[in-house]
Amino acid sequence: GGFSFIPQLLHLGNPDKEPFAEYWLGAHDKAPSTLSVEGKKTVPLNELISSDPEKYLGSKTAGAFGRLPFLFKVLDVREMLSIQVHPDKAEAEKGFARENAAGIPLDAPDRNYKDDNHKPEMMVALSEFYLLHGFLPETPLREMLNNVPELRSLYTYFDKKGYQALYAHVMNMPRFRVKEILGPLLTRVLPLYKQGKLSKTTPDFWAARAVDSGMTTIGDPDKGIFSIYFFNLVRLNTGEGIFQGAGMPHAYLEGQNVELMANSDNVLRGGLTPKHVDVDELLKHTRFEGLEPKVLKGHPDGKEKNYPAPVNDFMLTKIEINNGESFDNQASAPTILLLISGGLSVTGAGELTLKQGESLFILPGEAYKLTAMDNTLIYSASVPVHTL
């Protein structure tokens, strides 16, 4: 995590330069948000929901999920995050039951399934943002394998056997062979990185950064370096989003974003991490197909922009209100509003003001009015009850 973005958002000092990676909003049992109820006591959101699911979730959300089905986050990615794949719902249920039956503790470092849920993710950039997202289409991947000298030995393998065989080949490759291929590559690109001659739009930049940041070494390269060359390298501008569903290999590289995801901790890792990598389970759930990333601009609807996701667990909306203007709405589902910038006067069941970094939980059915006290940017997380 970075040192300033989240502390500044939340009006926190950070004199010791501690990294702040994620800010969570939701009812996750490991770190639930606390709510100020009637301006007095604070209560964990998961406890409130358990006390009266229909009141705090609405009948449809409570019936479909039994809990708040999403986790809302702000991320500040300073160093590259691990390459990840998430299972679909059915596979998560089977994997969770299987590891429970095997007696693997929930906090075991080699456990793959922490719960029985899927983990689709929607993100929208709050700055220039870089990520890896899915495999390159066939022609660009052929060009990559042919044009990067150290990877040419893999070209025939991909040409004859395709995506799955190529990825399985490198992920199961003996360490000495990984070093033979990636050692010379990293040795070649690292000096160019240090001289400022590489662009962030090239995989060479991120491969070199992995070494420069200490994430891997030339003497013992992380197999995740292969993925930097195999996957789409995506640059998002502020306000652009992307959805990552089950099986989509991805990794966040740099920047700030808001992320809305299903309430789950299920992550199958594919490298660029010291954490457990179960290659067999990773290969079982990865989507092996080339694709063109679908960058989402948001669908305008008055002061709102909607970022549609093909899941029932969540919906993400951006709301922009100019100073002095108002926005009237009625929540159809449990909703969390997060004020990214500006200031708000809120009227509805009560009256209150919000400053940058503060958030509001709105009950299903509640009508509310937001009046901007400055030019404001808000992100809203909710549930698409019309699809349940």
C-alpha positions in Angstrom: 0.0 0.0 0.0 0.9 3.7 -0.4 1.7 6.1 2.4 -0.6 9.1 1.7 -3.7 8.4 -0.4 -5.8 6.5 2.2 -4.6 8.6 5.2 -5.5 11.8 3.4 -8.9 10.4 2.3 -9.6 9.5 6.0 -7.9 12.6 7.5 -5.4 10.5 9.3 -1.8 11.4 10.1 0.9 8.9 9.1 4.1 10.3 10.6 5.8 6.8 10.6 5.1 6.3 6.9 3.2 3.1 7.4 1.7 1.6 4.3 -2.1 1.9 3.9 -3.3 -0.6 1.3 -7.0 -1.1 1.7 -10.0 0.7 3.3 -13.0 -1.7 3.8 -16.7 -0.9 4.0 -19.1 -3.7 4.7 -20.1 -6.4 7.1 -17.2 -8.9 6.6 -16.9 -10.8 9.9 -13.1 -10.3 10.0 -13.4 -6.5 9.9 -16.9 -5.2 9.9 -17.7 -1.5 9.6 -19.1 0.2 12.7 -22.1 2.4 12.4 -23.0 5.4 14.5 -26.7 4.6 15.4 -28.8 7.7 16.0 -25.7 9.7 16.5 -24.8 7.9 19.7 -23.3 4.4 20.1 -21.4 2.6 17.5 -22.4 -1.0 16.5 -20.7 -3.4 14.1 -22.7 -3.7 10.9 -22.7 -7.5 10.8 -24.3 -7.5 14.3 -27.0 -5.0 13.2 -27.8 -7.1 10.2 -27.9 -10.4 12.3 -30.3 -8.7 14.7 -32.9 -7.9 12.0 -31.9 -9.1 8.5 -35.2 -7.9 6.8 -34.8 -4.4 8.2 -31.2 -3.9 7.3 -31.0 -6.0 4.1 -34.6 -6.0 2.8 -36.6 -9.1 2.1 -35.1 -9.9 -1.3 -31.4 -9.5 -0.3 -32.0 -11.3 3.0 -33.8 -14.1 1.2 -31.1 -14.5 -1.5 -28.0 -14.1 0.6 -28.8 -13.9 4.3 -26.1 -11.3 4.8 -24.7 -8.2 3.0 -23.4 -9.9 -0.1 -20.7 -7.4 -1.0 -17.5 -5.8 0.3 -16.7 -2.3 -0.7 -13.0 -1.2 -0.8 -10.7 1.6 -1.6 -7.3 0.3 -2.7 -3.9 2.1 -3.0 -1.6 -0.2 -4.9 2.1 0.9 -4.5 3.7 -2.5 -5.1 2.4 -5.1 -7.5 -0.2 -7.5 -6.0 -0.2 -11.3 -6.5 -1.6 -12.9 -9.7 -5.0 -14.2 -8.8 -7.9 -16.3 -10.0 -11.2 -16.7 -8.2 -13.4 -19.8 -8.3 -17.1 -19.7 -9.3 -19.8 -20.3 -6.7 -20.3 -24.0 -7.3 -16.6 -24.7 -7.2 -16.1 -22.6 -4.1 -18.8 -24.6 -2.3 -17.2 -27.9 -3.3 -13.6 -26.8 -2.5 -14.7 -25.4 0.9 -16.5 -28.6 1.8 -13.6 -30.7 0.7 -11.0 -28.8 2.7 -13.3 -28.8 5.8 -13.7 -32.6 5.5 -9.9 -32.9 5.3 -9.6 -31.1 8.6 -7.6 -28.2 7.2 -7.8 -25.2 9.6 -9.4 -22.1 8.1 -6.3 -20.1 8.9 -3.9 -22.7 7.5 -1.4 -21.0 5.0 -1.9 -23.8 2.5 -5.7 -23.6 2.5 -7.3 -22.5 -0.8 -11.0 -22.0 0.2 -11.7 -19.8 3.2 -15.5 -19.8 2.5 -18.1 -21.2 0.2 -18.6 -18.1 -2.0 -17.4 -16.8 -5.3 -15.4 -13.5 -5.6 -16.3 -11.5 -8.7 -14.9 -8.0 -8.6 -15.7 -4.6 -10.2 -13.2 -1.8 -9.9 -13.2 1.8 -11.1 -9.9 3.8 -11.2 -9.4 6.8 -9.0 -6.1 7.6 -10.7 -4.2 6.2 -13.6 -4.3 2.5 -12.9 -2.3 -0.5 -14.3 -3.3 -4.1 -14.1 -3.0 -7.5 -15.7 -6.3 -8.9 -17.0 -6.7 -12.2 -18.9 -4.6 -13.8 -21.6 -3.5 -11.8 -24.6 -5.4 -12.7 -27.8 -3.7 -15.3 -29.9 -2.0 -13.0 -32.4 -0.5 -10.6 -29.8 0.6 -13.5 -27.7 2.4 -15.1 -30.7 4.1 -11.8 -31.4 5.1 -11.5 -27.7 6.6 -15.0 -27.6 8.4 -14.4 -30.9 9.7 -10.9 -30.1 11.0 -11.4 -26.6 14.2 -13.4 -27.2 14.2 -15.3 -24.0 10.7 -16.5 -24.5 11.1 -17.8 -28.1 11.6 -21.4 -26.9 7.9 -21.2 -25.8 6.5 -20.1 -29.2 6.3 -23.6 -30.7 4.8 -24.9 -27.5 2.0 -22.4 -27.7 1.6 -22.8 -31.4 1.1 -26.6 -31.2 -0.7 -26.9 -27.8 -2.5 -23.6 -27.0 -3.1 -21.5 -23.9 -3.7 -24.1 -21.2 -0.7 -26.2 -22.2 1.6 -23.1 -22.3 0.5 -21.9 -18.9 0.6 -25.4 -17.3 4.1 -25.8 -18.8 5.6 -22.7 -17.2 3.8 -23.1 -13.9 5.1 -26.7 -13.5 8.5 -25.8 -14.9 11.5 -26.9 -12.7 13.2 -24.0 -11.0 16.5 -24.4 -12.8 14.6 -24.1 -16.1 12.7 -21.0 -14.9 16.1 -19.4 -14.1 17.5 -20.4 -17.5 14.7 -18.5 -19.2 13.8 -15.6 -16.9 17.3 -14.9 -15.5 18.7 -13.5 -18.8 15.4 -11.7 -19.5 15.5 -9.9 -16.1 19.2 -9.2 -16.5 18.5 -7.5 -19.8 15.6 -5.3 -18.7 16.7 -4.3 -15.2 19.3 -1.8 -16.4 16.9 -0.2 -18.8 14.4 0.2 -16.0 16.9 1.8 -13.8 17.9 4.2 -16.6 14.2 5.2 -17.0 14.1 3.8 -20.6 11.0 1.5 -20.2 7.4 2.6 -20.5 4.7 1.4 -18.0 2.8 0.2 -21.1 5.4 -2.6 -21.6 5.7 -5.9 -19.7 9.5 -5.3 -19.5 8.8 -2.4 -17.1 6.8 -4.5 -14.7 9.1 -7.5 -14.9 12.1 -5.2 -14.0 10.1 -3.5 -11.2 9.4 -6.9 -9.7 13.1 -7.3 -9.3 13.8 -3.7 -8.3 11.1 -3.8 -5.6 12.5 -7.0 -4.1 9.4 -9.1 -5.1 11.7 -11.5 -6.9 15.3 -12.0 -7.8 17.3 -12.7 -10.9 18.9 -15.7 -9.2 15.5 -17.3 -8.4 12.8 -15.7 -10.6 9.2 -15.9 -9.6 7.1 -17.8 -12.2 4.6 -15.0 -12.1 7.0 -13.1 -14.4 5.8 -15.3 -17.3 2.3 -14.0 -16.7 3.4 -10.4 -17.1 4.2 -11.3 -20.7 1.3 -13.7 -21.3 -1.6 -11.4 -20.0 -3.1 -8.2 -21.2 -1.5 -5.2 -19.7 -4.3 -2.7 -19.1 -4.0 1.0 -18.4 -7.2 2.6 -17.0 -7.8 6.3 -16.8 -9.7 7.9 -13.8 -13.3 6.9 -13.9 -12.8 3.8 -16.1 -13.6 0.4 -14.8 -13.2 -3.3 -15.4 -15.0 -6.4 -14.2 -13.2 -9.6 -13.3 -15.3 -12.7 -13.0 -14.6 -16.3 -12.1 -11.5 -17.8 -13.7 -10.2 -14.5 -15.0 -6.4 -14.3 -14.1 -5.5 -10.8 -13.0 -3.2 -8.7 -10.9 -3.2 -5.1 -9.8 0.1 -3.3 -10.6 -0.2 0.3 -9.5 -2.7 3.0 -8.7 -5.8 3.8 -6.6 -9.3 2.5 -7.2 -12.6 1.7 -5.6 -13.4 -2.0 -5.7 -16.7 -3.8 -5.1 -16.6 -7.5 -4.7 -18.6 -10.4 -3.4 -18.1 -11.1 0.3 -15.4 -13.8 0.0 -11.7 -14.5 0.7 -11.3 -17.2 -1.9 -8.1 -16.5 -3.8 -6.0 -19.0 -6.0 -2.6 -17.4 -6.5 -0.4 -17.7 -9.6 2.8 -15.9 -8.6 4.3 -12.6 -7.6 3.7 -13.6 -4.0 5.4 -15.4 -1.1 2.0 -16.9 -0.2 0.8 -20.5 -1.1 0.5 -21.3 -4.8 -1.5 -24.5 -5.6 -0.7 -24.9 -9.3 -3.2 -27.8 -9.8 -6.1 -25.9 -8.3 -5.1 -22.7 -10.1 -5.1 -24.5 -13.5 -8.4 -26.2 -12.7 -10.1 -22.8 -12.4 -8.3 -20.5 -14.9 -10.1 -19.3 -18.1 -7.7 -20.3 -20.9 -8.7 -18.0 -23.7 -7.4 -14.9 -25.3 -9.5 -11.8 -24.9 -9.7 -8.1 -25.5 -10.3 -6.3 -22.2 -13.6 -4.6 -21.8 -12.9 -1.3 -20.3 -16.1 0.2 -18.8 -16.7 3.9 -19.1 -19.9 3.9 -17.0 -23.5 4.3 -18.3 -24.7 7.9 -17.7 -28.0 8.4 -16.0 -28.4 12.0 -14.9 -25.9 12.6 -12.1 -25.1 8.9 -11.9 -22.9 6.6 -13.9 -23.6 2.9 -13.5 -20.9 0.2 -14.0 -22.9 -3.0 -14.8 -21.7 -6.3 -13.5 -23.1 -9.7 -14.6 -23.7 -10.9 -11.0 -26.5 -10.5 -8.5 -24.2 -9.7 -5.5 -23.5 -6.0 -6.1 -23.9 -3.0 -8.3 -21.5 0.0 -8.4 -22.5 3.6 -9.2 -20.6 6.9 -9.4 -22.5 10.0 -8.4 -21.1 13.5 -9.1 -22.9 16.6 -7.8 -21.8 20.2 -8.4 -21.6 22.6 -5.5 -25.1 23.7 -4.4 -27.0 21.0 -6.4 -29.0 18.2 -5.0 -29.6 14.5 -5.8 -32.8 12.8 -4.7 -33.1 9.0 -4.5 -34.7 6.1 -2.7 -32.7 3.0 -1.9 -34.2 -0.2 -3.2 -31.6 -2.3 -1.4 -29.0 -1.9 1.3 -26.6 0.8 0.1 -23.3 2.2 1.2 -22.3 5.7 0.0 -18.7 6.7 0.2 -17.7 10.4 -0.3 -14.4 10.5 -2.2 -14.2 14.2 -2.4 -16.2 17.3 -1.5 -18.8 17.7 1.2 -22.5 16.7 1.6 -25.6 17.6 3.5 -27.8 14.5 3.8 -31.5 14.6 4.6 -33.9 11.7 4.9 -34.7 9.8 8.1 -32.5 12.3 9.8 -30.1 15.1 8.9 -26.3 14.9 8.9 -23.2 16.2 7.0 -20.5 14.0 5.4 -16.9 15.1 4.7 -14.4 13.4 2.5 -13.8 9.8 3.4 -16.9 9.4 5.4 -19.6 6.9 4.5 -23.3 6.3 5.0 -25.3 3.1 5.2 -28.8 3.5 3.8 -31.6 1.0 4.6 -33.8 -0.5 1.9 -36.7 1.7 1.1 -35.3 4.9 2.6 -35.6 8.1 0.7 -32.8 10.5 0.9 -31.5 13.8 -0.5 -27.9 14.7 -1.1 -27.0 18.4 -1.3 -23.4 19.2 -2.3 -21.5 21.7 -0.2 -18.6 21.6 -2.8 -18.1 19.7 -6.0 -18.5 16.1 -4.9 -17.6 12.6 -6.0 -19.5 9.7 -4.4 -19.3 6.0 -5.1 -22.3 3.9 -4.2 -22.4 0.2 -3.5 -25.7 -1.7 -3.5 -27.5 -4.8 -4.6 -29.4 -5.1 -7.9 -32.6 -6.5 -6.3 -34.4 -6.2 -9.7 -32.3 -9.3 -10.8 -33.0 -11.4 -7.7 
